[in-house]
């Protein structure tokens, strides 16, 4: 068994039309995050954790932000491709846990959908929770959203 840890941070977009996606779920009425892909920090942190557990590097190595083919790519696609790479390395996810750090928007009503969507794609229970930065720093000033993730993978027999 191996453990992986991931983190991702994105600032809010200046484009008021950009939608916010977290944990593969669209968050209604919220401004999206700035990024080359859909900027889903929760899923990106999970991707980094999975890649780390399988010793495959990080999200930037597999989905570089200077590659036009990944412009606007859905994190669901990135997660599915990551799972194929993790499997090719001989591992399968057993468990994952994500913490989203955001002053806004309030996420409690979306977390069950995030758990359902992520768990379905990953093939194991993916726990999702949220907290605030208590007004401290850039996250506390609501300049963006961050997420951390930890995952456990096991070697496939």
C-alpha positions as CSV (number, residue, x, y, z in Angstrom):
1,X,0.0,0.0,0.0
2,X,1.1,3.6,-0.7
3,X,-0.1,7.0,0.4
4,X,-0.2,10.1,-1.8
5,X,-0.8,13.7,-1.0
6,X,-1.9,16.5,-3.3
7,X,-2.7,20.2,-3.1
8,X,-4.0,22.7,-5.6
9,X,-4.9,26.4,-5.4
10,X,-6.6,28.7,-8.0
11,X,-7.6,32.3,-7.8
12,X,-11.1,33.4,-8.7
13,X,-11.5,34.3,-12.4
14,X,-12.1,37.8,-13.6
15,X,-14.6,36.3,-16.1
16,X,-17.9,36.4,-14.3
17,X,-19.3,33.9,-16.8
18,X,-16.8,31.2,-15.9
19,X,-18.5,28.5,-14.0
20,X,-17.2,27.0,-10.7
21,X,-16.6,23.3,-10.6
22,X,-15.5,21.5,-7.4
23,X,-15.2,17.8,-7.0
24,X,-16.7,17.3,-10.5
25,X,-19.9,19.2,-9.5
26,X,-21.0,22.6,-10.9
27,X,-21.6,25.1,-8.1
28,X,-24.6,27.3,-9.0
29,X,-24.3,31.0,-8.9
30,X,-20.6,31.2,-8.1
31,X,-17.8,32.7,-10.2
32,X,-15.3,30.1,-11.4
33,X,-11.6,29.8,-10.8
34,X,-8.9,30.9,-13.2
35,X,-6.9,28.1,-14.8
36,X,-5.9,26.4,-18.0
37,X,-8.4,23.6,-17.5
38,X,-11.7,23.9,-15.7
39,X,-9.7,24.7,-12.5
40,X,-11.4,22.2,-10.3
41,X,-9.0,22.4,-7.3
42,X,-10.6,19.5,-5.4
43,X,-10.2,17.1,-8.3
44,X,-6.8,18.4,-9.2
45,X,-5.6,17.8,-5.6
46,X,-6.9,14.3,-5.8
47,X,-5.2,13.8,-9.1
48,X,-1.9,14.9,-7.6
49,X,-2.4,12.6,-4.6
50,X,-3.1,9.6,-6.9
51,X,-0.1,10.3,-9.1
52,X,2.1,10.8,-6.0
53,X,1.0,7.5,-4.5
54,X,2.0,5.7,-7.7
55,X,5.3,7.6,-8.0
56,X,4.2,9.1,-11.3
57,X,5.1,12.8,-10.6
58,X,2.5,15.5,-10.6
59,X,-0.5,16.9,-12.5
60,X,1.8,19.4,-14.4
61,X,3.9,16.6,-15.8
62,X,0.8,14.8,-17.3
63,X,-1.4,17.8,-18.1
64,X,0.9,20.8,-18.7
65,X,-0.7,24.2,-18.5
66,X,1.2,25.3,-21.5
67,X,-0.2,22.6,-23.8
68,X,-3.1,23.9,-25.9
69,X,-4.8,20.4,-26.0
70,X,-5.5,20.8,-22.3
71,X,-7.1,24.2,-22.5
72,X,-10.5,24.0,-20.9
73,X,-10.3,20.3,-20.4
74,X,-12.7,18.8,-17.9
75,X,-11.2,17.6,-14.7
76,X,-13.3,14.4,-15.0
77,X,-11.3,13.6,-18.2
78,X,-8.0,14.3,-16.4
79,X,-9.1,12.1,-13.4
80,X,-10.1,9.3,-15.7
81,X,-6.8,9.4,-17.6
82,X,-4.9,9.6,-14.2
83,X,-6.7,6.4,-13.0
84,X,-5.6,4.6,-16.2
85,X,-2.0,5.7,-15.6
86,X,-2.1,4.6,-11.9
87,X,-3.5,1.2,-13.0
88,X,-0.8,0.9,-15.6
89,X,1.7,1.4,-12.8
90,X,0.1,-1.5,-11.0
91,X,-2.0,0.3,-8.4
92,X,-5.7,0.8,-7.6
93,X,-7.2,3.4,-5.2
94,X,-8.6,2.1,-1.9
95,X,-9.6,5.4,-0.2
96,X,-9.3,9.1,-0.7
97,X,-10.0,12.2,1.4
98,X,-10.3,15.8,0.2
99,X,-10.5,19.1,2.1
100,X,-11.6,22.2,0.3
101,X,-10.5,25.5,1.8
102,X,-12.8,28.4,0.8
103,X,-14.4,31.4,2.4
104,X,-17.1,31.4,-0.3
105,X,-19.3,29.9,-1.6
106,X,-20.8,27.8,1.1
107,X,-20.4,24.1,0.0
108,X,-22.3,21.9,2.4
109,X,-25.2,21.3,0.1
110,X,-22.8,20.2,-2.7
111,X,-20.6,17.9,-0.8
112,X,-22.9,14.8,-1.1
113,X,-22.9,15.2,-4.9
114,X,-19.1,15.6,-4.9
115,X,-18.7,12.4,-2.8
116,X,-21.0,10.5,-5.2
117,X,-19.4,11.8,-8.4
118,X,-15.8,11.3,-7.3
119,X,-16.4,7.9,-5.7
120,X,-18.1,6.7,-8.8
121,X,-15.2,7.7,-11.1
122,X,-12.4,6.7,-8.7
123,X,-14.0,3.4,-7.7
124,X,-13.6,3.8,-4.0
125,X,-15.0,6.0,-1.3
126,X,-13.8,9.6,-1.7
127,X,-14.6,11.7,1.3
128,X,-15.1,15.5,0.8
129,X,-15.2,18.2,3.5
130,X,-14.7,21.9,3.6
131,X,-13.3,24.5,5.9
132,X,-12.4,28.2,5.8
133,X,-9.1,30.0,6.3
134,X,-10.7,32.1,9.1
135,X,-10.0,35.3,7.2
136,X,-6.3,34.7,7.1
137,X,-4.2,35.3,4.0
138,X,-5.2,35.3,0.3
139,X,-7.7,32.4,0.9
140,X,-9.1,34.2,3.9
141,X,-9.7,37.3,1.8
142,X,-11.6,35.1,-0.7
143,X,-9.1,35.6,-3.5
144,X,-9.4,31.9,-4.5
145,X,-10.0,28.4,-3.3
146,X,-7.5,25.6,-2.3
147,X,-7.9,21.9,-1.7
148,X,-5.7,19.2,-0.3
149,X,-6.2,15.5,-0.8
150,X,-4.7,12.3,0.5
151,X,-5.2,8.9,-1.0
152,X,-4.4,5.3,-0.3
153,X,-3.6,2.9,-3.2
154,X,-2.8,-0.8,-3.1
155,X,-0.7,-2.9,-5.5
156,X,-2.9,-4.9,-7.8
157,X,-2.2,-8.6,-7.7
